[in-house]
């Protein structure tokens, strides 16, 4: 897994993008949440229901994390592994 900063502009520090054989997800910060958007999220199994944002999209799905949220680490790791597997298939 590689982390890169993309879309850097003089007025914007850029966006972190995690990739492995292609993009996995981006990370964006907002006043009330951190959003992890998975490029091919609609193609990933999410039996634990981690995706809670951008659910109407045909390709992407996102996970919005708010202060104090607890994340199921095992389910999150499985989601990352599924995204990597999709990229390498």
N, C-alpha and C positions, 0 to 999 in steps of 0.2 A: 504494500500500500504506500502510495506517495502522496504527500500534501504539497500543493502548489498554490500560489496566489495568482489569480487571474483577474482580468478586467480592471487593472490598476489604472487610475486616472489622477491627474493633479488634485482633483477635488474629492477623490474617493480612494481609500487605501487598498481596495480590491476585495476579492472574495476568495476564501479558502475553498479549494476543490480537492477532494480525495479521489484517487484513481488507482486502478489496477487493471491493465489491459483495456483501458477505457475509463470514462468517468463513472464514479460510484455515486457521490453526492457532493453537494455544496453546503456551506454553513453561512448563515446570515444572522446578524443580530438586529433586534428591534427593541423598542422600549419595554415591551412586555414579554418577549420570548426570544429564544434562539431557535431558528428554523433550519432543520436538516432536510434538504430536498434531494431525493433519490431520482437520478436521471431516468431510470427504467423501472420506477417503483410500481407502476401498474402491472408489470410482468412478474412481480415477486409475490410469493406466498407470504402472507402476514397472519398466521394463525393466532398470534397473541394480540393482534389489533393495535400495534404500535403506531401505524399511520393514523394521524388525526387531522390532517390538513391537506388541501389540494386533492381531495378525493374524487372530484368530478373530472379531473384531467384524464386524457386518453393515454398518456405516457408517464408523467411524473406523479409521485406521491411524496408527502412530506410528514415530518414529525416535528411538531411545535413543542418545545420544552419551556415551561414556565418555572419561575423561582419556586423552589420547594417540591417540584415534581419528583417522583421516584420513577426510575426507569428499570425495567426488567433487563438486567445485563445479559442474561442468557439469551433472551429473545432478540436483543439488539445485536449481539454477536452473530446470531443465526441469520439475521437480516443482512448484515454486512457480508457474511459468507455466501449467502444466496446471490447477492449482487455481483460478487467476484466470480462466482460460478457462471452466472449469466454472461458476463463479459468474456469469459474464457471458453465458452461453448461454441 
